[in-house]
């Protein structure tokens, strides 16, 4: 009962999330209001409102009904569209991304509820994101060209603001344009999984506190998908293929989630201090350190996927 003492109240503590999850779960209209608010705010402030917008439908799909979760995802989509579409230059891709994230979270939560397998949901999310990326590269004649104009305008805006970029600007734009689809897919995957895992954590706070931690620590790409990701990395280093390079971003994002799971498992068994785990999250949220932190976690996840003995981490707390 110590966690209920006023002196122990801290932002982000589980009891605060439990109260929030209980309110969303109490009445369908509570969840609907939450989805509408998050949908309105997500286009302007993706963090945290885009993650929350996906987590609420995921929570309801896990605790009540998958169809209700999809309805709530629809409420988020309509709310976001009401903000984006009236703009003079609607950010159509932003709306598509929001819709994809919230519906994916709701569908994966339904799969989790029916199968009880977080690894299956994790692997399906990685595979479907990769498949969507392949479709984009097959359908669009020149996928990079979609970003060239936007990035050129961005560079011009920076120059007008007095921020001069050293080097060949056109070459820099071309390089960035080739990486944009992969980076966007990786961020979309991260948002989907973030929403799903937050929704699952909320549901276990209401039903079985502590269960999500044990589930997340077992997160694993598996041998088959791990072999595919390894092959992707080899091809990305040896071939000049925008599609392969983009798919490698998805593999990197997936492995970073497994690396984070390995970090939690290390903390649970006492090999990693709580302070180091907190530092990982801080570094992930700081723009200047995000890339290197994701890379380190991906390397950790890659190693964990191939070297972790089956069943390690079960039953540990933390």
KEMAR-538147 format. One line per field, with one value per residue: residue in three letters; x, y, z of N, C-alpha, C in turn; residue number from 1. Coordinates in steps of 0.001 Angstrom, whole numbers, plus 500000, padded with zeros to 6 digits. Example, Ala and Ser with C-alpha at 12.3 -4.5 7.8 and 13.67 -1.06 7.14 Angstrom:
KEMAR-538147
residu c(ala, ser)
n.east c(513190, 512850)
n.north c(494310, 497750)
n.up c(507800, 507080)
ca.east c(512300, 513670)
ca.north c(495500, 498940)
ca.up c(507800, 507140)
c.east c(513200, 512900)
c.north c(496700, 500030)
c.up c(507800, 507870)
num c(1, 2)
//
This chain:
KEMAR-538147
residu c(unk, unk, unk, unk, unk, unk, unk, unk, unk, unk, unk, unk, unk, unk, unk, unk, unk, unk, unk, unk, unk, unk, unk, unk, unk, unk, unk, unk, unk, unk, unk, unk, unk, unk, unk, unk, unk, unk, unk, unk, unk, unk, unk, unk, unk, unk, unk, unk, unk, unk, unk, unk, unk, unk, unk, unk, unk, unk, unk, unk, unk, unk, unk, unk, unk, unk, unk, unk, unk, unk, unk, unk, unk, unk, unk, unk, unk, unk, unk, unk, unk, unk, unk, unk, unk, unk, unk, unk, unk, unk, unk, unk, unk, unk, unk, unk, unk, unk, unk, unk, unk, unk, unk, unk, unk, unk, unk, unk, unk, unk, unk, unk, unk, unk, unk, unk, unk, unk, unk, unk, unk, unk, unk, unk, unk, unk, unk, unk, unk, unk, unk, unk, unk, unk, unk, unk, unk, unk, unk, unk, unk, unk, unk, unk, unk, unk, unk, unk, unk, unk, unk, unk, unk, unk, unk, unk, unk, unk, unk, unk, unk, unk, unk, unk, unk, unk, unk, unk, unk, unk, unk, unk, unk, unk, unk, unk, unk, unk, unk, unk, unk, unk, unk, unk, unk, unk, unk, unk, unk, unk, unk, unk, unk, unk, unk, unk, unk, unk, unk, unk, unk, unk, unk, unk, unk, unk, unk, unk, unk, unk, unk, unk, unk, unk, unk, unk, unk, unk, unk, unk, unk, unk, unk, unk, unk, unk, unk, unk, unk, unk, unk, unk, unk, unk, unk, unk, unk, unk, unk, unk, unk, unk, unk, unk, unk, unk, unk, unk, unk, unk, unk, unk, unk, unk, unk, unk, unk, unk, unk, unk, unk, unk, unk, unk, unk, unk, unk, unk, unk, unk, unk, unk, unk, unk, unk, unk, unk, unk, unk, unk, unk, unk, unk, unk, unk, unk, unk, unk, unk, unk, unk, unk, unk, unk, unk, unk, unk, unk, unk, unk, unk, unk, unk, unk, unk, unk, unk, unk, unk, unk, unk, unk, unk, unk, unk, unk, unk, unk)
n.east c(500819, 502198, 502566, 500396, 500672, 500660, 503151, 504645, 503781, 504459, 505079, 504085, 504090, 502902, 500289, 499039, 498759, 497133, 494766, 494058, 493734, 491644, 489568, 489206, 488403, 486061, 483603, 482337, 482018, 483802, 486287, 485853, 485762, 488385, 489782, 488874, 489900, 492674, 492980, 492473, 494661, 496904, 497980, 499396, 500975, 502584, 503910, 502875, 500475, 499786, 500657, 499065, 496588, 496558, 496889, 494572, 492385, 493676, 493768, 491000, 490325, 491726, 490609, 487848, 486369, 487277, 486010, 484941, 487307, 488188, 486208, 486795, 489323, 488478, 487202, 489385, 490621, 488727, 488660, 491308, 491316, 489527, 491078, 493270, 492420, 490984, 493056, 494980, 496977, 496629, 498083, 498292, 499685, 500365, 497878, 497236, 499245, 498523, 496024, 496818, 498435, 496724, 494673, 496183, 497250, 494894, 494024, 496219, 496120, 493754, 494510, 496472, 494878, 493385, 495271, 497200, 499879, 502527, 504860, 504043, 502416, 504335, 506087, 504343, 503737, 506245, 506640, 504396, 504786, 507180, 506235, 504416, 506215, 507623, 505560, 505139, 507554, 507304, 505020, 505280, 506854, 509295, 510247, 511858, 511613, 509300, 509995, 511967, 511166, 509895, 511994, 513778, 512367, 512406, 515152, 515514, 513914, 515356, 517697, 516717, 516116, 518543, 520088, 522627, 523585, 526376, 528295, 527302, 524151, 522136, 523009, 522907, 520156, 519262, 520389, 519127, 516478, 516422, 516506, 514223, 511741, 512343, 513057, 510629, 508942, 510144, 509683, 506909, 506439, 507546, 505728, 503344, 503970, 504621, 502129, 500600, 501948, 501712, 498922, 498562, 500011, 498458, 496101, 496948, 497573, 495054, 494032, 495984, 498481, 501906, 502200, 502631, 505293, 506733, 505904, 506898, 509657, 510211, 510194, 510861, 512337, 512717, 514027, 513607, 512632, 514687, 516828, 516087, 516280, 519007, 520032, 519028, 520573, 523108, 522733, 522102, 524538, 526047, 524755, 523416, 520587, 517654, 515243, 516053, 517713, 515777, 514176, 515999, 515999, 513559, 514108, 516106, 514642, 512884, 514717, 515736, 513646, 513664, 516168, 515690, 513924, 515691, 517290, 515488, 515161, 517720, 517776, 515802, 516934, 519024, 521401, 521557, 521497, 518828, 519097, 520633, 518820, 516836, 518351, 518664, 516091, 515894, 517929, 516867, 514763, 515944, 516724, 519362, 520695, 519180, 519486, 522000, 521471, 519334, 520695, 522608, 520864, 519684, 521859, 522280, 519810, 520014, 522126, 520969, 518829, 520014, 521721, 520466, 519431, 516646, 513705, 514888, 514584, 511980, 509557, 510943, 511010, 510237)
n.north c(498787, 501104, 502604, 504272, 506401, 509926, 511246, 509738, 510132, 510504, 511908, 509902, 507523, 504119, 504056, 506389, 506023, 503791, 504853, 506519, 504640, 503149, 505006, 505427, 502862, 502513, 503514, 503394, 505911, 507482, 506595, 507317, 510133, 510619, 509638, 511391, 513874, 513346, 512753, 515247, 516693, 515268, 515770, 518197, 517786, 515125, 513597, 513545, 512716, 511252, 508674, 508163, 508300, 505960, 504112, 504091, 502907, 500407, 499547, 499242, 497309, 495185, 494798, 494806, 494699, 493932, 495130, 497474, 498743, 499287, 501086, 503210, 503850, 504831, 507162, 508661, 509024, 510533, 512845, 513751, 514184, 516306, 518380, 518402, 518299, 520750, 522581, 524938, 523656, 520570, 518126, 515343, 512910, 512857, 512480, 509954, 508471, 508731, 507453, 504864, 504123, 504149, 502339, 500050, 499561, 498925, 496612, 494855, 494663, 493266, 490847, 490129, 489739, 487520, 485533, 485650, 486174, 488183, 488251, 487358, 489504, 491547, 490579, 490456, 493179, 494222, 492808, 493598, 496355, 496372, 495167, 497113, 499102, 497934, 497818, 500565, 501228, 499683, 500638, 503434, 505305, 506693, 506675, 508331, 510834, 511939, 513154, 514981, 517581, 518558, 518500, 520236, 522654, 522872, 523232, 525674, 527299, 527161, 528424, 531005, 531706, 532144, 529953, 528330, 525628, 523615, 522490, 520485, 521213, 520130, 517487, 516641, 516799, 514797, 512526, 512540, 512272, 509666, 508250, 508860, 507426, 504995, 505931, 507107, 504865, 503409, 505112, 505046, 502342, 502329, 504025, 502555, 500194, 501393, 502496, 500137, 498690, 500449, 500477, 497771, 497648, 499341, 497784, 495538, 496737, 497141, 494579, 492435, 493346, 493895, 491867, 492682, 493501, 491072, 489936, 491755, 491561, 489187, 489693, 489094, 488831, 486404, 483418, 483059, 485579, 487079, 486100, 487036, 489814, 490017, 489273, 491409, 493537, 492795, 492917, 495621, 496795, 495946, 496458, 499016, 499972, 501661, 500601, 498342, 499623, 501174, 499179, 498166, 500106, 499559, 497029, 497793, 499367, 497443, 495683, 497421, 497655, 495082, 495179, 497059, 495584, 493611, 495202, 495825, 493259, 492797, 494644, 493509, 491143, 492079, 492824, 495269, 498596, 500570, 503281, 503343, 502243, 504205, 506249, 505358, 505728, 508505, 509322, 508302, 510044, 512475, 514556, 514859, 512587, 510424, 508829, 507452, 506070, 504401, 502851, 501547, 500086, 498480, 496910, 495571, 494251, 492629, 490928, 489745, 488411, 486277, 485031, 484725, 482321, 480109, 480946, 482439, 484915, 484613, 485071, 486976, 490006, 493497)
n.up c(500000, 500038, 497769, 497636, 499286, 499784, 499741, 498078, 495542, 492165, 488938, 486248, 487596, 488088, 489297, 488491, 485756, 485902, 486917, 484790, 482729, 483825, 483770, 480977, 480350, 481709, 480616, 477301, 476067, 477442, 476489, 473869, 473996, 474838, 472609, 470614, 471498, 471513, 468808, 467655, 468566, 467809, 465108, 465446, 467723, 467827, 469766, 473012, 471906, 469577, 470168, 472419, 471153, 469684, 471691, 473273, 471680, 471459, 474127, 474701, 472795, 473847, 476402, 476130, 473384, 470059, 467860, 468931, 469501, 466894, 466103, 467789, 466800, 464376, 465253, 466132, 463636, 462187, 463762, 463461, 460706, 460537, 461370, 459633, 456865, 456229, 455883, 453877, 452354, 452608, 454734, 453552, 453704, 456371, 457586, 456536, 457769, 460509, 460521, 459726, 461895, 464221, 463547, 463039, 465588, 466984, 465615, 465998, 468775, 469077, 467920, 469775, 472050, 471264, 470685, 472644, 472268, 472361, 470840, 468307, 467504, 467450, 465449, 463250, 462965, 462186, 459776, 458197, 458025, 456577, 454232, 453318, 452696, 450593, 448703, 448255, 446941, 444690, 443442, 443077, 440527, 440922, 443942, 445578, 444452, 445436, 447776, 447133, 446247, 448562, 450439, 449214, 449374, 452128, 452611, 451333, 452931, 455299, 454506, 454006, 456558, 457582, 458158, 456977, 454928, 454682, 451850, 448961, 448220, 446591, 446239, 448876, 449364, 447622, 448811, 451312, 450434, 449508, 451836, 453210, 452996, 454270, 456849, 457599, 457610, 459672, 461854, 461855, 462456, 465030, 466323, 466107, 467562, 469988, 470726, 470884, 472923, 475087, 475388, 476060, 478450, 480043, 480140, 481592, 484010, 484985, 485165, 485575, 487198, 486457, 484616, 481968, 481941, 482146, 479738, 477821, 478187, 476971, 474311, 470876, 467669, 466410, 464788, 461975, 460989, 461994, 460517, 457994, 458410, 458921, 456418, 454952, 455968, 455072, 452291, 452066, 452617, 450494, 448093, 445932, 446493, 446829, 447885, 449380, 451213, 452529, 453682, 455463, 457437, 458704, 459763, 461546, 463344, 464417, 465682, 467582, 469386, 470425, 471577, 473585, 475108, 475969, 477596, 479651, 480631, 481575, 483654, 485270, 486178, 487589, 486346, 485159, 486138, 487532, 487014, 484641, 482853, 482885, 481784, 479174, 478105, 478320, 476557, 474217, 473796, 473371, 470734, 469643, 470430, 469737, 467353, 467615, 469949, 469215, 467321, 468944, 470611, 468648, 467840, 470219, 470374, 468077, 468779, 471022, 469856, 468535, 470389, 472834, 475166, 474837, 476596, 478576, 481053, 481890, 484370, 485843, 487713, 486998)
ca.east c(500000, 503061, 502434, 499243, 500959, 500833, 504556, 505267, 503179, 505400, 504560, 504451, 503989, 501853, 498928, 498452, 498344, 496008, 493567, 493717, 493228, 490343, 488566, 488922, 487781, 484806, 482475, 482801, 482096, 485041, 487329, 485566, 486206, 489842, 490229, 488593, 490857, 493998, 492961, 492573, 495969, 497993, 498697, 500299, 501887, 502559, 504283, 502487, 499061, 499622, 500796, 497846, 495466, 496581, 496847, 493199, 491718, 494333, 493296, 489612, 490339, 492267, 489782, 486426, 485977, 488074, 485215, 484879, 488615, 488225, 485348, 487557, 490344, 487775, 486976, 490673, 490866, 487821, 489119, 492534, 490947, 488864, 492129, 494219, 491842, 490635, 494230, 495187, 497749, 496443, 499169, 497598, 500500, 500255, 496595, 497360, 500060, 497740, 495022, 497517, 498942, 495673, 493987, 497121, 497310, 493652, 494017, 497218, 495618, 492772, 495301, 497098, 493838, 492931, 496366, 498042, 501271, 503113, 505851, 503338, 502027, 505580, 506581, 503388, 503913, 507472, 506433, 503421, 505448, 508106, 505439, 503909, 507355, 507863, 504481, 505430, 508646, 506865, 503941, 505754, 507940, 510515, 509842, 512650, 511169, 508224, 510573, 512942, 510581, 509658, 513270, 514333, 511677, 512905, 516485, 515346, 513399, 516468, 518608, 516076, 516152, 519935, 520768, 523274, 524060, 527640, 528385, 526416, 522788, 521371, 523436, 522392, 518723, 519104, 520708, 518028, 515259, 516492, 516341, 513006, 510719, 512755, 512955, 509204, 508418, 510666, 508956, 505537, 506502, 507761, 504480, 502391, 504355, 504495, 500701, 500173, 502521, 501103, 497579, 498666, 500416, 497266, 495145, 497455, 497443, 493674, 493668, 497068, 499663, 503207, 502259, 503194, 506752, 507208, 505657, 507802, 511026, 510353, 510042, 511902, 512021, 512708, 515100, 513290, 512630, 516034, 517660, 515714, 516842, 520454, 520249, 518776, 521729, 524203, 522411, 522164, 525947, 526702, 524010, 522898, 519160, 516842, 514252, 516756, 518127, 514584, 513781, 516962, 515518, 512509, 514797, 516795, 513633, 512426, 515768, 515895, 512638, 514151, 517262, 515099, 513407, 516856, 517696, 514555, 515457, 518940, 517417, 515000, 517791, 520042, 522632, 521507, 520970, 517640, 519541, 521037, 517605, 516238, 519207, 518361, 514865, 516204, 518707, 515956, 513881, 516738, 516981, 520777, 521222, 518229, 520002, 523031, 520848, 518601, 521684, 523149, 519806, 519513, 522967, 521951, 518711, 520518, 522877, 520018, 517988, 520748, 522481, 519685, 518853, 515180, 513074, 515557, 513829, 510629, 509328, 511657, 510226, 510896)
ca.north c(500000, 502283, 503406, 505154, 507524, 511172, 511610, 508917, 510431, 511030, 511842, 508717, 506310, 503242, 504288, 507449, 505381, 502903, 505680, 506954, 503474, 502786, 505964, 505093, 501541, 502485, 503738, 503596, 507323, 508007, 506299, 508114, 511507, 510603, 509462, 512622, 514898, 512967, 512887, 516668, 517225, 514465, 516373, 519256, 517275, 513656, 513081, 512155, 512481, 510196, 507394, 508004, 508061, 504546, 503271, 503964, 501803, 499146, 499181, 498759, 496052, 494147, 494563, 494683, 494128, 494431, 496016, 498770, 499334, 499827, 502277, 504279, 504249, 505667, 508476, 509362, 509377, 511630, 514044, 514219, 514690, 517607, 519373, 518396, 518518, 522150, 523421, 525316, 522572, 519463, 517157, 514077, 511796, 512854, 511855, 508526, 507880, 508645, 506387, 503578, 503822, 503844, 501105, 498944, 499277, 498257, 495260, 494050, 494400, 492190, 489628, 489813, 489220, 486206, 484556, 485738, 486139, 489482, 488080, 487304, 490886, 492242, 490108, 490874, 494620, 494420, 492284, 494411, 497629, 496099, 494921, 498404, 499811, 497301, 498253, 501951, 501252, 499052, 501412, 504748, 505218, 507171, 506994, 509425, 512119, 512459, 513930, 515959, 518924, 518966, 518765, 521443, 523775, 522967, 523824, 527088, 527974, 527262, 529462, 532302, 531979, 532380, 528695, 527875, 524244, 523497, 521409, 520439, 521104, 519199, 516124, 516360, 516552, 513484, 511493, 512534, 511779, 508204, 507638, 509330, 506390, 504062, 506589, 507264, 503541, 503055, 505908, 504527, 501095, 502678, 504582, 501447, 499348, 502192, 502546, 498793, 498315, 501283, 499947, 496494, 497929, 499829, 496685, 494682, 497483, 496956, 493175, 491633, 494216, 493238, 490864, 493225, 493502, 489734, 489742, 492579, 491064, 488029, 490135, 488506, 488716, 484998, 482992, 483275, 487011, 487550, 485759, 487965, 491119, 489903, 489303, 492789, 494360, 492419, 493466, 497078, 497181, 495519, 496905, 500384, 499804, 502449, 499780, 497550, 500559, 501540, 498017, 498039, 500997, 498838, 496019, 498489, 499759, 496234, 495200, 498342, 497288, 493893, 495625, 497679, 494474, 493002, 496102, 495601, 491948, 492972, 495311, 492602, 490119, 492740, 493122, 496655, 499485, 501347, 504561, 503141, 502049, 505532, 507016, 504907, 506404, 509927, 509444, 508049, 511191, 513657, 514486, 514739, 511263, 509367, 507934, 506568, 505192, 503375, 501951, 500705, 499144, 497519, 495955, 494762, 493372, 491639, 489950, 489042, 487531, 485077, 484408, 484506, 480985, 480101, 480921, 483341, 486123, 484319, 485131, 488048, 491211, 494729)
ca.up c(500000, 500120, 496554, 497729, 500174, 499046, 499594, 497047, 494244, 491197, 487579, 485488, 488399, 487563, 489778, 487692, 484507, 486207, 487022, 483443, 482005, 484396, 483282, 479578, 480267, 482470, 479713, 475926, 475689, 478007, 475507, 472675, 474250, 474834, 471221, 469875, 471923, 471015, 467352, 467322, 468936, 467244, 463972, 465895, 468745, 467754, 471080, 473208, 471585, 468578, 470884, 473219, 470239, 469326, 472887, 473797, 470973, 471800, 475465, 474631, 472047, 474729, 477592, 475820, 472093, 468949, 466998, 469592, 469286, 465529, 466096, 468429, 465824, 463411, 465876, 466041, 462235, 461826, 464472, 462811, 459379, 460707, 461556, 458513, 455534, 455921, 455674, 452471, 451764, 453548, 454879, 453331, 454195, 457834, 457915, 456227, 458822, 461738, 460328, 459725, 463238, 465202, 463160, 463240, 467026, 467371, 465030, 466686, 470124, 468941, 467707, 471070, 472945, 470815, 470638, 473824, 471835, 472004, 469774, 467034, 467161, 467128, 464160, 462226, 462767, 461405, 458425, 457458, 457718, 455475, 453022, 452857, 452109, 449288, 447805, 447884, 445969, 443444, 442824, 442657, 439536, 441565, 445318, 446139, 443890, 446278, 448861, 446663, 446266, 449946, 451086, 448595, 450006, 453501, 452558, 450994, 454130, 456242, 454002, 454221, 457995, 457950, 458475, 455753, 454945, 453974, 450886, 447802, 448731, 445747, 446572, 450211, 449216, 446991, 449801, 452281, 449784, 449408, 453160, 453871, 453109, 455310, 458150, 457892, 457953, 460991, 462856, 461901, 463216, 466432, 466860, 466219, 468691, 471206, 471061, 471276, 474215, 476120, 475597, 476773, 479828, 480729, 480385, 482673, 485268, 485453, 485343, 486144, 487288, 486352, 483551, 480740, 482040, 481790, 478306, 477006, 478300, 476089, 472925, 470031, 466242, 466042, 463891, 460561, 460727, 462280, 459354, 456935, 458728, 458710, 454968, 454536, 456312, 454172, 450972, 452135, 452594, 449253, 446913, 445920, 446236, 447771, 448569, 450396, 452262, 453294, 454484, 456559, 458508, 459439, 460551, 462632, 464335, 465098, 466570, 468708, 470383, 471123, 472435, 474768, 475919, 476609, 478672, 480756, 481208, 482351, 484903, 486082, 486809, 488379, 485606, 484705, 487159, 487168, 486458, 483253, 482059, 482740, 480872, 477811, 477670, 478151, 475322, 473097, 473613, 473023, 469284, 469287, 470783, 469370, 466312, 468136, 470945, 468462, 466727, 470009, 470996, 467556, 467945, 471398, 469991, 467114, 469562, 471880, 469043, 468135, 471467, 474049, 475309, 474860, 477909, 479516, 481424, 482389, 485804, 486527, 487939, 486606)
c.east c(500854, 502908, 501275, 499509, 501205, 502289, 505238, 504724, 504201, 504780, 505021, 504386, 502817, 500450, 498248, 497952, 497155, 494709, 493106, 493115, 491843, 489251, 488204, 488112, 486405, 483583, 483015, 482930, 483318, 486182, 487131, 486012, 487726, 490405, 490015, 489609, 492249, 494070, 493088, 493980, 497133, 498693, 499693, 501356, 501848, 502957, 503746, 501154, 498842, 499721, 499550, 496648, 495412, 496429, 495423, 492411, 492341, 493871, 491903, 489516, 490832, 491318, 488315, 486179, 486803, 487311, 485086, 486219, 488739, 487353, 486089, 488685, 489727, 487506, 488259, 490900, 489999, 488265, 490372, 492230, 490298, 489872, 492975, 493586, 491446, 491836, 494387, 495981, 497685, 497636, 498575, 498375, 500466, 498972, 496652, 498168, 499297, 496712, 495675, 497947, 497815, 494916, 494898, 497204, 496072, 493605, 495008, 496795, 494588, 493464, 495936, 496081, 493457, 494019, 497202, 499520, 501768, 504135, 505198, 502940, 503237, 506067, 505655, 503552, 505143, 507264, 505488, 504019, 506418, 507354, 504893, 505014, 507689, 506822, 504721, 506496, 508259, 505840, 504446, 506916, 509287, 510166, 510596, 512163, 510063, 508774, 511494, 512390, 510385, 510967, 513952, 513692, 512157, 514280, 516424, 514844, 514498, 517442, 518034, 516092, 517577, 520702, 521354, 523823, 525326, 527576, 527390, 524980, 521976, 521728, 522887, 520901, 518477, 519362, 519585, 516767, 515248, 516271, 514983, 511949, 511067, 512627, 511494, 508583, 508879, 509935, 507512, 505478, 506673, 506485, 503431, 502706, 504261, 503050, 500209, 500675, 501962, 499689, 497589, 499069, 499225, 496316, 495629, 497442, 496052, 493390, 494739, 498341, 500962, 503324, 502895, 504719, 507337, 507022, 506669, 509235, 511277, 510297, 511211, 511434, 511921, 513778, 514810, 513345, 514009, 516985, 517372, 516304, 518358, 520795, 520031, 519982, 522908, 523973, 522521, 523606, 526613, 526011, 523602, 521428, 518366, 515828, 514901, 517192, 516948, 514131, 514733, 516583, 514460, 513129, 515499, 515811, 513141, 513454, 515964, 514854, 513067, 515326, 516765, 514513, 514549, 517361, 516785, 514823, 516733, 518670, 516674, 515850, 518969, 521337, 522694, 520835, 519756, 518024, 519961, 519823, 516898, 517035, 518943, 517131, 515103, 516946, 517844, 515108, 514624, 517145, 518440, 521347, 520321, 518850, 521025, 522463, 520073, 519573, 522262, 522118, 519595, 520624, 522738, 520838, 519140, 521267, 521944, 519189, 518690, 521385, 521669, 519156, 517333, 514670, 513735, 514676, 512457, 510605, 510058, 510762, 511007, 510672)
c.north c(501265, 503192, 504377, 506345, 508783, 511523, 510850, 509227, 511095, 510939, 510558, 507433, 505473, 503569, 505408, 506885, 504443, 503682, 506146, 505809, 503071, 503725, 505669, 503805, 501490, 502595, 503932, 505066, 507999, 507810, 507127, 509554, 511592, 510491, 510742, 513714, 514600, 513091, 514329, 517215, 516500, 515109, 517447, 518738, 515748, 512987, 514033, 511763, 511425, 508823, 507128, 507675, 506620, 503638, 503071, 502890, 500446, 498641, 498571, 497457, 494903, 493803, 494310, 493972, 494763, 495382, 497413, 499498, 499956, 501076, 503465, 504771, 505138, 507063, 509304, 509875, 510550, 512930, 514626, 514817, 516069, 518733, 519525, 518829, 519969, 523054, 523767, 524263, 521382, 518501, 515754, 512900, 511722, 512168, 510350, 507818, 507712, 507520, 505014, 503172, 503397, 502566, 499893, 498558, 498522, 496817, 494360, 493737, 493277, 490850, 489183, 489182, 487789, 485144, 484533, 485790, 487537, 489373, 488023, 488706, 491704, 491868, 490517, 492364, 494904, 493979, 493159, 495774, 497458, 495878, 496225, 499205, 499248, 497760, 499682, 502009, 500609, 499900, 502748, 504604, 505630, 507597, 508177, 510785, 512751, 513423, 515054, 517383, 519430, 519317, 520006, 522684, 523977, 523629, 525309, 527887, 528162, 528364, 530850, 532710, 532209, 531144, 528116, 526474, 524159, 522336, 521539, 520185, 520099, 517749, 515710, 516040, 515173, 512354, 511388, 511928, 510259, 507518, 507930, 508247, 505391, 504661, 506748, 505938, 503120, 503818, 505441, 503236, 501380, 503219, 503484, 500591, 500109, 502271, 501204, 498435, 499168, 500797, 498646, 496715, 498433, 498689, 495781, 495402, 497293, 495518, 492366, 492480, 493417, 492271, 491402, 493227, 492162, 489466, 490502, 492069, 489852, 488398, 489631, 488448, 487262, 484691, 483347, 484754, 487611, 487252, 486699, 489352, 491109, 489980, 490717, 493684, 494063, 493018, 494988, 497576, 496890, 496019, 498369, 500339, 500612, 501605, 498951, 498445, 500945, 500396, 497812, 498942, 500290, 497765, 496622, 498871, 498554, 495717, 496117, 498065, 496035, 494245, 496272, 496619, 493771, 493872, 495928, 494253, 492014, 493654, 494356, 491572, 490737, 493045, 494568, 497507, 500247, 502681, 504448, 502949, 503380, 506375, 506631, 505635, 507896, 510151, 509195, 509269, 512465, 513581, 514255, 513346, 510113, 508356, 506947, 505600, 504066, 502371, 501007, 499668, 498079, 496478, 495008, 493771, 492286, 490530, 489093, 488033, 486214, 484340, 484119, 483070, 481062, 480033, 481832, 484535, 485833, 484433, 486217, 489253, 492413, 495080)
c.up c(500000, 498924, 496604, 498638, 499364, 498809, 498475, 495666, 493339, 489812, 486913, 486288, 487908, 488033, 488997, 486360, 484747, 486291, 485640, 482643, 482515, 483898, 481836, 479472, 480910, 481575, 478298, 475547, 476311, 477012, 474242, 472824, 474209, 473422, 470412, 470215, 471373, 469497, 466904, 467559, 468268, 466057, 464384, 466868, 468758, 469072, 472144, 472566, 470503, 469232, 471737, 472340, 469778, 470528, 473405, 473031, 471290, 473165, 475403, 473854, 472920, 475871, 477271, 474488, 470975, 468048, 467604, 469459, 467907, 465410, 466698, 467520, 464749, 463957, 465831, 464623, 461798, 462492, 463822, 461440, 459482, 460918, 460294, 457198, 455245, 455644, 454188, 451695, 452722, 453549, 454785, 453891, 455724, 458274, 457656, 457319, 460119, 461650, 460399, 461131, 464174, 464839, 463344, 464709, 467485, 466856, 465757, 468123, 470108, 468741, 469018, 472011, 472561, 470889, 471904, 473507, 471475, 470884, 468406, 466591, 466733, 465730, 463019, 461927, 461909, 459957, 457597, 457102, 456559, 454162, 452456, 452171, 450729, 448272, 447323, 446802, 444646, 442704, 442290, 441665, 440123, 442982, 445908, 445670, 444720, 447330, 448389, 446757, 447687, 450659, 450506, 449195, 451441, 453540, 452225, 452186, 455165, 455820, 454232, 455694, 458501, 458331, 457192, 455928, 454101, 452982, 449752, 448272, 447916, 446055, 447933, 450161, 448617, 447994, 450827, 451678, 449705, 450749, 453790, 454034, 454213, 456700, 458563, 458303, 459346, 462088, 462979, 462701, 464704, 467072, 467049, 467446, 470014, 471677, 471580, 472667, 475357, 476433, 476374, 478224, 480635, 481084, 481510, 484012, 485858, 485845, 486074, 486198, 487250, 485201, 482278, 480770, 481641, 480304, 477456, 477055, 477413, 474604, 472065, 468579, 465813, 465002, 462434, 460218, 461001, 461133, 458190, 457160, 458528, 457230, 454419, 454793, 455389, 452785, 450965, 452068, 451256, 447985, 447056, 445522, 447253, 448538, 449675, 451553, 453148, 454195, 455659, 457729, 459354, 460325, 461754, 463739, 465122, 466090, 467774, 469790, 471141, 472026, 473709, 475701, 476655, 477758, 479884, 481419, 482050, 483676, 485835, 486814, 487549, 487662, 485137, 485763, 486637, 486524, 485002, 482358, 481844, 481750, 479424, 477277, 477457, 476843, 474086, 472771, 473238, 471554, 468916, 469556, 470333, 468418, 466862, 469165, 470271, 467861, 467775, 470455, 469925, 467578, 469116, 471060, 469027, 467849, 470403, 471076, 468712, 469305, 472721, 474090, 475413, 476291, 478930, 479807, 481976, 483906, 486537, 486677, 487464, 485189)
num c(1, 2, 3, 4, 5, 6, 7, 8, 9, 10, 11, 12, 13, 14, 15, 16, 17, 18, 19, 20, 21, 22, 23, 24, 25, 26, 27, 28, 29, 30, 31, 32, 33, 34, 35, 36, 37, 38, 39, 40, 41, 42, 43, 44, 45, 46, 47, 48, 49, 50, 51, 52, 53, 54, 55, 56, 57, 58, 59, 60, 61, 62, 63, 64, 65, 66, 67, 68, 69, 70, 71, 72, 73, 74, 75, 76, 77, 78, 79, 80, 81, 82, 83, 84, 85, 86, 87, 88, 89, 90, 91, 92, 93, 94, 95, 96, 97, 98, 99, 100, 101, 102, 103, 104, 105, 106, 107, 108, 109, 110, 111, 112, 113, 114, 115, 116, 117, 118, 119, 120, 121, 122, 123, 124, 125, 126, 127, 128, 129, 130, 131, 132, 133, 134, 135, 136, 137, 138, 139, 140, 141, 142, 143, 144, 145, 146, 147, 148, 149, 150, 151, 152, 153, 154, 155, 156, 157, 158, 159, 160, 161, 162, 163, 164, 165, 166, 167, 168, 169, 170, 171, 172, 173, 174, 175, 176, 177, 178, 179, 180, 181, 182, 183, 184, 185, 186, 187, 188, 189, 190, 191, 192, 193, 194, 195, 196, 197, 198, 199, 200, 201, 202, 203, 204, 205, 206, 207, 208, 209, 210, 211, 212, 213, 214, 215, 216, 217, 218, 219, 220, 221, 222, 223, 224, 225, 226, 227, 228, 229, 230, 231, 232, 233, 234, 235, 236, 237, 238, 239, 240, 241, 242, 243, 244, 245, 246, 247, 248, 249, 250, 251, 252, 253, 254, 255, 256, 257, 258, 259, 260, 261, 262, 263, 264, 265, 266, 267, 268, 269, 270, 271, 272, 273, 274, 275, 276, 277, 278, 279, 280, 281, 282, 283, 284, 285, 286, 287, 288, 289, 290, 291, 292, 293, 294, 295, 296, 297, 298, 299, 300, 301, 302, 303, 304, 305, 306, 307, 308, 309, 310, 311, 312, 313, 314, 315, 316, 317, 318)
//
